[in-house]
Amino acid sequence: MSTVLTDNLPLLAGAPNGIKKLRELILELAVRGKLVPQDPSDEPASELLKRIAEEKARLVAEGKVKKQKTLAEFGEEAEPFELPAGWRWGTLAQVAFVNPRNAAADSLEVSFVPMTFIGTRFDDQHAQEPRLWGEVKQGFTHFAEGDIGVAKITPCFENSKACVFSNLVNGLGAGTTELHIVRPVGGTLDPRFVLAYLKSPQFLLVGETKMTGTAGQKRLPKDFVETNPFPLPPLAEQHRIVAKVDELMALCDLLEARQTDADSAHAQLVQALVSSLVQACDAEDFAQSWQRLAEHFHTLFNTESSIDVLKQTLLQLAVMGKLVPQDPNDEPASELLKRIAESSAQLVAGTKAKKGSVKTGIAVEGINGIGLPPTWLWVSFDDLIDPEYPIAYGVLVPGPDVVDGIPFVRIADLDLVAPPVKPEKSISPEVDSQFERTRIRGGEILMGVVGSVGKLGIAPDTWAGANIARAICRIVPCGYVSKSYILWLLQSDLMRRQFLGDTRTLAQPTLNVGLIRSASTPLPPLAEQHRIIAKVDQLMALCDQLKARLNQVRQVHEHLASALVEQAVA
């Protein structure tokens, strides 16, 4: 194996998709003759080619196979790379039979192998099920013990679905029509060396450019498999190469297992340490927990998933009153709740809201284990909603899409960062007229309540006049609380756990609006809400910068690893 590769193995394995790249590199070095040393005492491939030709001629003369058509030979300019001493360029059509047929009695039991039974790894063993030959001889691909099958349809080909057929019932089989089959001549090829060739990056990349057909139905032509340059080593070296590939793939498995264990341990450590912040019982405990995090910050938060955990922790601290200091001069949440209740009562009295929309003005029982600052209150979520625009589901049965109809918002349209200018679907005005209460003005918070429970979006002004799907509920905070605070609150684990814990599993997870209305919600003083928003916005921006830098480092790491791979292959 190249010293460039072995000297930089930790760097390459630790790169993004590094172990996947290692596996690809092993196969590429294998088919280029750079994985094991050559032995001058091996019978050269030129002699092997002669024996293959003689064996093919004998089989044709005995009527066991049909004579193959003569295929055009490729010149030196088509040779992808220089071969080691003792190797020769050929083609699979020259050294094997491509897509042969079997002959057997209809009553013979054989193996049947659909595409789902074939794996993508070099060492994968295909599954199989018994069938009678008469049931599968027509309309399926034929193969036999020791044949090599390679998927020809997208995306199975690009994903490297290929295998050596083994342990077949009575040595014969049939299966998916989306395979090309390569059958070695006698004992002149190691089938797993051919498999390494069919799974090598060079073959896959070039093959992808040669596929024909429409998107989603592209297939690799038979003539590419037959005529693409095939590097033929001496038979003894083929066996040594396969043994070395197996050895190195096992090492990759070990590296992968260690990396998985390390990633799992890292994730558990991050979660345990950030949880100590959330669970801190007082300011001193919080400061000590933060100090532990700060001392190892760059070691802990060095993956996208760990940064996501940090962002969620910051939100949790924010809605628990632990992110910004309290100001004793702030009007307490109890007074804020009274004003909300008085305002809703006046609206009902003035018939601007339904009688059932009157707010209680009464604090509720909080969530066990979560204490709030003295100026905060636990309230029901519905107490923070504009009584003129209560939480509501959208259109139950929208009907067919209507050209130039009423824009119709579905969960797929929800996006907090870049919502579409206009929803893709429209419904008839007749259907829309039955659901006037959920028409959009612009600025509403929209939340998924069926399927993607908790997915959020804010309706842009360009959606004014649109209506919403039954899978979405509309949330309009009252004027006495900050909409930005409500939006961050709805993204916190504190609220999401309540929603997900209350979902019913029907055809899809479903959240009842009544449960949203009654959810226990932490209410800070209005002034503190604004301080929380400013701090969360600032810290989330810093987290996003940290992610961006992490991605830059990852790209540099990946480019360096790719350069090392290229150098190892060259």
Protein Blocks (a to p, Z undefined) as FASTA:
>chain_A
ZZklmmmmmmmmmpghklmmmmmmmmmmmmnopmbccdfkbccfklmmmmmmmmmmmmmm
nopaccddddddddfklpmbdcdehiacddfklmmcehiaddddfklccddddfklpcfb
fklccddddddfklmmgopacddehiacddfbdfklmnopacddehiehhiacddfkbcc
dddehjlbcfklmmmmmmpmklmmmmmmmpgcdehiaccdfklmmmgccddddfklmmmm
mmmmmmmmmmmmmmmmmmmmmmmmmmmmmmmmmmmmmmpcbfklmmmmmmmmmmmmmmmm
mcfklmmmmmmmmmmmmmnopmbccdfkbccfklmmmmmmmmmmmmmmnopacfklpcfk
iacdddehiacdfkbccddfklmpcfklccddddfblojadehiacdddfklgcfklgcf
bdfbdcdfklmmmmmmlccfbhpacddfehjehiacdddfklgoiacdfkbccddddfkb
cfklmmmmmmpmklmmmmmmmpccdfbccddfklmmmpccddddfklmmmmmmmmmmmmm
mmmmmmmmmmmmmmmmmmmmmmmmmmmmZZ
